[in-house]
Amino acid sequence: MEESLSKEWQDKKSDPSISSERENPLKLLKSINKTQFITFFVTYLSWTFVSFDYFIVTFTLPYIAKDFKLKPSDVAVSITLMLTFRPLGALIFGLLSDKYGRKYPLMANIFIFSGLQLASGFAPNFLTYSITRAIFGMAMGGEWGLGAALAMEALPLESRGLLSGILQEGYALGFLLAAVVYYAVITNWGWRTTYYIGSFPILLVLIIYFLVPESEEWKRLHAERKTTKINPREKTRSIIINHWKIFLFSILLMTALNFIVHGSKDLYPTFLNVQLDFTPGQITFITIIANIGSIIGGIINGYICHFLGRKNAMITFTFLAGCFLPLYVLPRNYIVLTIGAFAVYLCIGGSWGSIPAYLNEIAPVELRGTFPGLVYQTGTLLASSSAQIEAFFGEMIKEEDSPDYGLTIALLTSLFVIVIIIILKFTNNV
């Protein structure tokens, strides 16, 4: 079944895309044409906006709890629901993508998540709100795999590492935009208005329809399927059985990576608000600086992983993230805490920078629309309780009669920093 794996993976099994050449990053950017740029930029925006719609929940969580007369830990269940339903969305939209192409399922996905964001803003009670967030989680789970497959298949091989780093950090940009909207809107307009704003990405559907072509790689595979007499379901089953080690490795890796990103980020605004009593303006400033760091880290990893290797780059950034964690939660000085947040986000953003390219490179080509998103979102599911775990134990462990969210954030994130390094260091040929 070697033919089922991408050519890049077959060429360099130990770590895809290791190169001895250190090309100028500007040269790599100039290597893409207008159509490739538009395709990449639209997928970047769709990932940014769906991330905005997700992260606005983490900023508005205390306000939602007050509105529905609940504790923050109760409302954190909505975060768990979003993360839990993401693998189902990845599976559904991934299968649609492998069968019908990348373009039209992505358009449908954007339409759905934008509509659900608007519906969440009109929720009259927490049950309705939770239902809309659960279905939104399905749409979010499908978006990443669709967008990553369309973007990576459109780009030349030599530029995928750098642009993978940029693409993945749409997640951080979404977080940053959520912080800005939170600061600008929450005091005077309330939490619901932030959700109305989050429905605007529906306009991307028109841009994709008119300006983004279908993936040529998918067209080639689709034409091959028409000429073969092999049952598609049997072939898919055979691919999964023969490459189960790659599936298992990828799910374990994505679980650990999701634990460090959600474990460090999701409850952090609540930590700043409830435990440290920071103002919305202070929380917004820290978040903006931190996410600028995340974007920088993703781009740096995207570039250096081209010659250092995907796995080595991830190990380096993950280790550094663990080193900076004390600076992230222990200081009570506003400036020092901001520096710590910048450092941790830079390193975590770096650890994720090469993921879109890496998962697409090790994926069986027939399942490239399904595999990256499915293993990513399965990892998300297994890490979905991170914020709830931290909130629960933080409320049990008090610091001067206030929940000690900082301690639980640091402990959970540290644990999975170690797990990631072990997974990457002691696995070969993946």
C-alpha positions as CSV (number, residue, x, y, z in Angstrom):
1,M,0.0,0.0,0.0
2,E,3.0,2.3,-0.4
3,E,1.2,3.9,-3.3
4,S,-1.5,5.1,-1.0
5,L,0.9,7.5,0.8
6,S,2.0,10.8,-0.5
7,K,5.1,11.0,-2.7
8,E,6.7,13.4,-0.2
9,W,6.3,10.9,2.6
10,Q,7.7,8.0,0.5
11,D,10.7,10.1,-0.5
12,K,11.6,11.1,3.0
13,K,10.0,8.7,5.5
14,S,11.9,9.7,8.5
15,D,10.7,13.3,8.3
16,P,9.1,14.9,5.3
17,S,10.5,17.9,3.6
18,I,13.9,18.0,5.3
19,S,16.1,20.0,3.0
20,S,19.7,21.1,3.2
21,E,18.9,24.3,1.3
22,R,17.9,27.4,3.3
23,E,16.0,29.4,0.8
24,N,15.1,33.1,1.2
25,P,11.5,33.1,2.6
26,L,10.6,36.0,0.3
27,K,11.7,33.7,-2.6
28,L,9.4,31.0,-1.3
29,L,6.5,33.5,-1.2
30,K,7.2,34.7,-4.7
31,S,7.1,31.1,-6.0
32,I,3.3,31.0,-5.8
33,N,1.1,32.4,-8.6
34,K,-2.1,34.6,-8.3
35,T,-4.5,31.7,-8.2
36,Q,-2.5,29.8,-5.6
37,F,-2.3,33.0,-3.4
38,I,-6.1,33.6,-3.6
39,T,-6.8,29.9,-2.7
40,F,-4.3,30.1,0.2
41,F,-5.6,33.5,1.5
42,V,-9.3,32.4,1.5
43,T,-8.5,29.2,3.4
44,Y,-6.4,31.3,5.8
45,L,-9.3,33.7,6.3
46,S,-11.9,30.9,6.8
47,W,-9.7,29.3,9.5
48,T,-9.1,32.7,11.1
49,F,-12.9,33.5,11.3
50,V,-14.0,30.1,12.6
51,S,-11.3,30.4,15.2
52,F,-12.6,33.9,16.1
53,D,-16.1,32.3,16.5
54,Y,-14.7,29.7,18.8
55,F,-12.5,31.9,21.0
56,I,-15.1,34.6,21.5
57,V,-16.7,32.0,23.9
58,T,-13.6,32.0,26.1
59,F,-13.6,35.8,26.4
60,T,-17.4,36.1,27.1
61,L,-17.6,33.0,29.3
62,P,-17.9,35.0,32.6
63,Y,-20.6,37.3,31.0
64,I,-22.6,34.4,29.7
65,A,-22.4,32.7,33.1
66,K,-23.8,35.9,34.7
67,D,-26.5,36.2,32.1
68,F,-27.7,32.6,32.6
69,K,-27.1,32.7,36.3
70,L,-24.4,29.9,36.2
71,K,-20.8,29.5,37.3
72,P,-18.0,29.9,34.8
73,S,-17.2,26.1,35.1
74,D,-20.8,25.4,34.1
75,V,-20.6,27.5,31.0
76,A,-17.2,25.9,30.2
77,V,-19.2,22.8,29.3
78,S,-20.0,24.6,26.0
79,I,-16.3,24.6,25.2
80,T,-16.2,20.9,25.8
81,L,-19.2,20.4,23.6
82,M,-17.6,22.3,20.7
83,L,-14.4,20.3,21.0
84,T,-16.3,17.0,21.4
85,F,-18.3,17.4,18.2
86,R,-15.3,18.5,16.0
87,P,-14.2,15.0,15.1
88,L,-17.7,14.2,13.8
89,G,-17.6,17.3,11.6
90,A,-14.1,16.4,10.4
91,L,-15.3,12.9,9.4
92,I,-18.5,14.1,7.6
93,F,-16.9,17.0,5.7
94,G,-13.7,15.0,5.1
95,L,-15.7,12.2,3.4
96,L,-17.6,14.8,1.4
97,S,-14.3,16.4,0.4
98,D,-12.8,13.2,-0.8
99,K,-15.9,12.3,-2.8
100,Y,-17.1,15.7,-4.1
101,G,-14.0,17.9,-4.0
102,R,-12.6,20.5,-1.7
103,K,-14.3,23.7,-2.9
104,Y,-18.0,23.2,-2.5
105,P,-17.9,21.4,0.9
106,L,-15.8,24.3,2.1
107,M,-18.4,26.8,0.9
108,A,-21.2,24.8,2.7
109,N,-19.1,24.6,5.8
110,I,-18.5,28.4,6.0
111,F,-22.2,29.0,5.5
112,I,-23.1,26.7,8.3
113,F,-20.6,27.9,10.9
114,S,-21.5,31.5,10.2
115,G,-25.2,30.9,10.6
116,L,-24.7,29.0,13.8
117,Q,-22.6,31.8,15.3
118,L,-25.5,34.2,14.6
119,A,-28.0,31.7,16.2
120,S,-25.8,31.5,19.3
121,G,-26.2,35.2,19.8
122,F,-30.0,34.9,19.9
123,A,-30.0,31.9,22.4
124,P,-32.7,32.6,25.1
125,N,-31.2,30.1,27.6
126,F,-28.1,28.0,28.2
127,L,-29.6,24.8,26.8
128,T,-30.3,26.5,23.4
129,Y,-26.8,28.1,23.5
130,S,-25.2,24.7,24.2
131,I,-27.0,23.1,21.3
132,T,-25.9,25.8,18.8
133,R,-22.3,25.5,20.1
134,A,-22.3,21.7,19.7
135,I,-23.4,21.9,16.1
136,F,-20.9,24.8,15.5
137,G,-18.2,22.4,16.8
138,M,-19.1,20.0,14.0
139,A,-18.7,22.8,11.4
140,M,-15.4,24.0,12.9
141,G,-14.1,20.4,12.9
142,G,-14.8,20.1,9.2
143,E,-13.3,23.5,8.2
144,W,-9.7,22.8,9.1
145,G,-9.3,19.6,7.1
146,L,-11.1,21.1,4.0
147,G,-9.1,24.3,4.1
148,A,-5.7,22.6,4.8
149,A,-6.2,20.1,2.0
150,L,-7.3,22.7,-0.5
151,A,-4.4,25.1,0.4
152,M,-1.6,22.5,0.6
153,E,-2.6,20.8,-2.7
154,A,-2.6,24.1,-4.4
155,L,0.8,25.2,-3.2
156,P,4.3,24.1,-4.6
157,L,6.1,21.7,-2.4
158,E,9.0,24.0,-1.5
159,S,6.7,26.7,-0.1
160,R,4.4,24.5,1.9
161,G,6.4,24.6,5.1
162,L,6.4,28.4,5.4
163,L,2.8,28.8,4.3
164,S,1.7,25.9,6.6
165,G,3.1,28.0,9.5
166,I,1.1,31.1,8.3
167,L,-2.0,29.0,7.7
168,Q,-2.1,27.4,11.1
169,E,-1.6,30.8,12.8
170,G,-4.9,31.9,11.4
171,Y,-6.0,30.2,14.7
172,A,-3.9,32.8,16.7
173,L,-5.2,35.7,14.5
174,G,-8.7,34.6,15.3
175,F,-7.9,34.6,19.0
176,L,-6.4,38.1,18.5
177,L,-9.4,39.4,16.7
178,A,-11.7,38.0,19.3
179,A,-9.7,39.9,22.0
180,V,-10.1,43.2,20.0
181,V,-13.8,42.7,19.5
182,Y,-14.2,41.7,23.1
183,Y,-12.6,44.9,24.3
184,A,-14.5,47.1,21.8
185,V,-17.9,45.6,22.3
186,I,-18.4,43.8,25.6
187,T,-18.8,46.8,28.0
188,N,-21.3,48.8,25.9
189,W,-23.0,46.2,23.7
190,G,-22.9,42.9,25.7
191,W,-21.7,39.4,24.8
192,R,-24.4,38.7,22.2
193,T,-23.2,41.4,19.9
194,T,-19.8,39.7,19.6
195,Y,-21.6,36.7,18.2
196,Y,-23.5,38.7,15.6
197,I,-20.2,40.1,14.4
198,G,-18.9,36.6,14.1
199,S,-21.4,35.7,11.4
200,F,-19.9,38.0,8.8
201,P,-17.5,35.3,7.3
202,I,-20.5,34.0,5.3
203,L,-19.3,36.6,2.6
204,L,-16.3,34.3,1.9
205,V,-18.7,31.9,0.2
206,L,-19.0,34.2,-2.7
207,I,-15.3,34.8,-3.0
208,I,-14.6,31.0,-3.1
209,Y,-17.4,30.4,-5.7
210,F,-16.0,33.0,-8.2
211,L,-12.3,33.0,-7.6
212,V,-11.1,29.7,-6.1
213,P,-10.7,26.7,-8.5
214,E,-11.2,23.1,-7.5
215,S,-8.0,21.2,-6.4
216,E,-6.2,19.7,-9.4
217,E,-4.9,16.9,-7.2
218,W,-8.4,15.9,-6.2
219,K,-9.5,16.1,-9.9
220,R,-6.7,13.6,-10.8
221,L,-7.6,11.2,-8.0
222,H,-11.3,11.5,-8.8
223,A,-10.6,10.6,-12.5
224,E,-8.5,7.6,-11.4
225,R,-11.3,6.4,-9.2
226,K,-13.7,6.4,-12.1
227,T,-11.4,4.1,-14.1
228,T,-10.8,1.6,-11.4
229,K,-13.2,-1.2,-10.4
230,I,-12.1,-1.4,-6.8
231,N,-14.9,-0.7,-4.3
232,P,-14.1,2.7,-2.6
233,R,-15.2,1.5,0.8
234,E,-13.1,-1.6,0.6
235,K,-10.1,0.4,-0.5
236,T,-10.6,2.9,2.3
237,R,-10.8,0.0,4.8
238,S,-7.7,-1.5,3.3
239,I,-5.8,1.8,3.6
240,I,-6.8,2.2,7.3
241,I,-5.8,-1.3,8.2
242,N,-2.4,-1.2,6.4
243,H,-1.5,2.2,7.8
244,W,-3.0,2.0,11.3
245,K,0.3,3.0,12.9
246,I,0.2,6.3,11.1
247,F,-3.4,6.9,12.3
248,L,-2.5,6.0,15.9
249,F,0.7,8.1,15.9
250,S,-1.2,11.1,14.4
251,I,-4.1,10.9,16.9
252,L,-1.7,10.6,19.9
253,L,0.3,13.6,18.6
254,M,-2.7,15.7,18.0
255,T,-4.3,14.9,21.3
256,A,-1.2,16.1,23.2
257,L,-0.8,19.2,21.0
258,N,-4.5,20.0,21.6
259,F,-4.0,19.6,25.3
260,I,-1.2,22.2,25.4
261,V,-3.0,24.7,23.2
262,H,-6.4,24.5,24.8
263,G,-4.9,23.8,28.2
264,S,-2.9,27.0,28.0
265,K,-5.4,29.3,26.2
266,D,-9.0,28.5,26.8
267,L,-9.2,29.4,30.5
268,Y,-6.5,32.0,30.4
269,P,-8.8,35.0,30.0
270,T,-10.9,33.7,32.9
271,F,-7.7,33.3,35.0
272,L,-6.8,37.0,34.3
273,N,-10.3,38.2,35.0
274,V,-11.4,36.1,38.0
275,Q,-8.1,35.3,39.8
276,L,-6.0,38.4,39.0
277,D,-8.9,40.9,38.6
278,F,-7.6,42.4,35.4
279,T,-9.7,44.8,33.4
280,P,-11.1,44.0,29.9
281,G,-8.5,46.4,28.5
282,Q,-5.6,44.6,30.3
283,I,-6.8,41.2,29.2
284,T,-7.1,42.4,25.6
285,F,-3.6,43.9,25.6
286,I,-2.1,40.7,27.0
287,T,-4.0,38.6,24.5
288,I,-3.0,40.7,21.5
289,I,0.7,40.6,22.5
290,A,0.6,36.9,23.2
291,N,-1.1,36.1,19.8
292,I,1.4,38.2,17.9
293,G,3.9,35.9,19.5
294,S,2.0,32.9,18.4
295,I,1.8,34.1,14.8
296,I,5.6,34.8,14.8
297,G,6.3,31.4,16.2
298,G,4.2,29.6,13.6
299,I,5.9,31.5,10.8
300,I,9.4,30.8,12.2
301,N,8.6,27.1,12.5
302,G,7.1,27.0,9.0
303,Y,10.4,28.3,7.6
304,I,13.0,26.4,9.7
305,C,11.1,23.1,9.4
306,H,12.0,23.1,5.7
307,F,15.6,22.3,6.6
308,L,15.4,21.2,10.2
309,G,12.6,18.8,9.7
310,R,8.9,18.9,10.9
311,K,9.5,16.8,14.0
312,N,12.7,18.4,15.1
313,A,11.1,21.8,14.8
314,M,8.1,20.7,16.8
315,I,10.3,19.2,19.6
316,T,12.3,22.4,19.9
317,F,9.4,24.8,20.2
318,T,7.4,22.5,22.6
319,F,10.4,22.2,24.9
320,L,10.8,26.0,25.0
321,A,7.1,26.4,25.7
322,G,7.5,24.2,28.8
323,C,10.5,26.3,30.0
324,F,8.5,29.5,29.8
325,L,5.3,28.3,31.6
326,P,6.3,29.6,35.1
327,L,6.5,33.1,33.6
328,Y,3.0,32.6,32.1
329,V,1.1,32.1,35.4
330,L,3.3,33.0,38.4
331,P,4.0,36.7,38.1
332,R,1.5,39.2,39.4
333,N,3.2,42.1,37.7
334,Y,1.2,43.1,34.5
335,I,4.2,43.7,32.3
336,V,6.1,40.5,33.4
337,L,3.0,38.4,32.8
338,T,2.6,39.9,29.3
339,I,6.2,39.0,28.5
340,G,5.5,35.4,29.7
341,A,2.3,35.1,27.7
342,F,4.2,36.3,24.5
343,A,7.0,33.7,25.1
344,V,4.6,30.8,25.7
345,Y,2.3,31.7,22.8
346,L,5.3,32.1,20.5
347,C,6.6,28.6,21.4
348,I,3.2,26.9,21.3
349,G,2.4,28.6,17.9
350,G,5.8,27.3,16.8
351,S,5.0,23.8,17.8
352,W,1.9,23.9,15.7
353,G,3.4,25.7,12.7
354,S,4.2,22.8,10.5
355,I,1.1,20.7,11.3
356,P,-1.0,21.4,8.2
357,A,1.9,20.5,5.9
358,Y,3.0,17.5,8.0
359,L,-0.4,15.8,8.3
360,N,-1.1,16.3,4.6
361,E,2.4,14.8,3.8
362,I,1.9,11.7,5.9
363,A,-1.7,11.2,4.9
364,P,-2.8,8.4,2.5
365,V,-3.4,10.3,-0.7
366,E,-6.9,8.8,-1.2
367,L,-7.9,10.1,2.2
368,R,-6.1,13.5,2.2
369,G,-9.4,15.3,2.6
370,T,-10.4,13.1,5.6
371,F,-7.2,12.1,7.3
372,P,-5.7,15.4,8.4
373,G,-8.9,16.9,9.8
374,L,-10.1,13.6,11.3
375,V,-6.9,12.9,13.3
376,Y,-6.6,16.6,14.3
377,Q,-10.2,16.7,15.5
378,T,-10.0,13.3,17.2
379,G,-7.1,14.7,19.2
380,T,-9.3,17.7,19.9
381,L,-12.1,15.4,21.2
382,L,-9.7,13.6,23.5
383,A,-8.4,17.0,24.8
384,S,-11.9,18.6,24.9
385,S,-12.2,18.6,28.7
386,S,-9.0,20.6,29.3
387,A,-10.7,23.9,30.2
388,Q,-13.4,22.1,32.3
389,I,-10.7,20.1,34.2
390,E,-8.7,23.2,34.9
391,A,-11.8,25.1,36.0
392,F,-13.0,22.3,38.2
393,F,-9.6,21.8,40.0
394,G,-8.9,25.5,40.0
395,E,-12.1,26.1,42.0
396,M,-11.1,23.3,44.4
397,I,-7.6,24.8,44.9
398,K,-8.0,28.2,46.4
399,E,-5.5,31.1,46.4
400,E,-6.6,33.8,48.9
401,D,-10.3,32.7,48.5
402,S,-10.0,32.9,44.7
403,P,-9.9,29.9,42.3
404,D,-6.3,29.0,41.4
405,Y,-6.8,28.6,37.7
406,G,-3.1,29.6,37.0
407,L,-1.8,26.5,38.8
408,T,-4.0,24.1,37.0
409,I,-3.2,25.7,33.6
410,A,0.5,25.3,34.3
411,L,0.3,21.7,35.6
412,L,-1.9,20.3,32.7
413,T,0.1,22.1,30.0
414,S,3.4,20.9,31.5
415,L,2.3,17.3,31.5
416,F,1.5,17.3,27.8
417,V,4.7,19.2,26.9
418,I,6.5,16.1,28.2
419,V,4.1,13.7,26.3
420,I,4.7,15.5,23.0
421,I,8.5,15.3,23.3
422,I,8.3,11.6,24.1
423,I,5.9,10.9,21.1
424,L,8.1,12.8,18.6
425,K,11.4,11.7,20.0
426,F,10.8,8.0,20.2
427,T,8.8,7.3,17.0
428,N,10.6,6.5,13.8
429,N,9.4,6.3,10.1
430,V,6.5,8.6,10.8
